[in-house]
């Protein structure tokens, strides 16, 4: 089993920044990839950014490229999402996601990000 706990959400003005953290515990060695997803009200959950655990290779949704950065600290068992130049359309609940080598998937409880003036 893997446990994921997000933190760092909140209210920010347009153009501002936030950093989300995802603390990972449990069967960490089974994880091969981590990601951040988000779900806005009335919309489907979508992939924001992903990172491979060993290589650090990253991928991003087109809507956040150049503004968001996903990173990992394997020593701290934590994954981060640095969000800059935030826009109102970034408002959503952000979820941490982990995938194992046999494609078992885990989700955190989510953290609300609201971008508003």
C-alpha atoms as one frame of an Amber mdcrd trajectory, in Angstrom:
protein
   0.000   0.000   0.000   1.018   3.575  -0.668  -0.232   6.665   1.146  -0.173
  10.111  -0.418  -0.778  13.343   1.496  -0.967  16.655  -0.355  -0.390  20.081
   1.105   0.226  23.629  -0.050  -3.046  24.583  -1.655  -4.813  27.857  -1.002
  -6.061  31.124  -2.435  -3.762  33.131  -4.674  -4.155  36.136  -6.957  -3.757
  35.770 -10.711  -0.081  35.858 -11.598   0.901  34.470  -8.223   2.665  31.263
  -7.258   2.039  28.228  -5.087   4.016  25.086  -4.371   2.173  21.865  -3.732
   3.809  18.999  -1.871   2.929  15.314  -1.838   4.376  13.244   0.982   4.661
   9.572   0.072   4.739   6.700   2.543   4.230   2.956   2.540   5.514   0.677
  -0.241   7.587   3.401  -1.837   9.890   0.989  -3.641   6.956  -0.236  -5.742
   6.337   3.192  -7.271   7.629   3.882 -10.774   5.933   7.180 -11.568   4.254
  10.077  -9.818   1.914  12.715 -11.167  -0.331  15.622 -10.343  -3.892  15.716
 -11.630  -6.550  18.349 -11.173 -10.301  18.482 -11.311 -12.203  21.712 -11.724
 -15.855  21.986 -10.752 -18.041  20.288 -13.329 -15.085  18.957 -15.310 -13.253
  15.676 -15.613 -10.012  15.019 -13.796  -7.022  15.802 -16.011  -3.308  15.136
 -15.937  -1.250  18.221 -15.094   2.299  16.852 -14.859   4.099  13.562 -14.400
   7.577  12.429 -13.413   9.335   9.088 -13.616  10.764   8.065 -10.271  14.130
   6.786 -11.403  14.984   8.860 -14.478  13.215  12.058 -13.500  11.735  12.386
 -16.970   8.807  14.794 -16.900   5.749  15.530 -18.990   3.213  18.352 -18.826
  -0.218  19.251 -20.059  -0.014  21.893 -22.775  -2.022  24.284 -20.627   0.670
  24.425 -17.927   3.905  24.097 -19.919   6.333  26.866 -19.038   4.394  27.768
 -15.878   4.388  24.604 -13.743   7.331  22.444 -12.702   7.105  18.967 -11.211
  10.030  17.676  -9.191  10.863  14.947  -6.711  13.080  14.549  -3.694  13.600
  10.819  -3.318  15.447  11.294  -0.021  12.412  13.041   1.457   9.874  10.843
  -0.364   8.160  13.967  -1.589   6.933  15.199  -4.953   6.395  18.874  -5.634
   4.429  20.960  -8.091   5.699  24.517  -8.419   2.981  26.622  -9.997   3.871
  30.070 -11.316   1.947  32.663 -13.302  -1.291  31.179 -12.038  -4.495  31.883
 -13.907  -8.137  31.697 -12.792  -8.554  28.637 -15.008  -5.998  26.814 -12.853
  -8.575  26.767 -10.060  -9.246  23.140  -9.153  -8.688  20.419  -6.621  -5.198
  19.064  -7.207  -4.513  15.381  -6.586  -1.264  13.521  -6.152  -1.069  10.200
  -7.983   1.323   7.260  -7.814   1.616   4.284 -10.124   3.428   1.017  -9.486
   5.220  -1.249 -11.946   2.098  -3.419 -12.205  -0.097  -0.353 -12.779  -1.693
  -0.205  -9.358  -2.747   3.410  -8.857  -2.994   5.457  -5.685  -4.538   8.871
  -5.053  -4.190  11.491  -2.376  -7.145  13.249  -0.820  -6.658  16.415  -2.870
  -5.872  20.025  -2.080  -7.862  23.027  -3.260  -6.172  25.703  -5.341  -8.179
  28.852  -6.013  -6.878  31.610  -8.267  -8.958  34.730  -7.899  -8.624  38.466
  -7.470
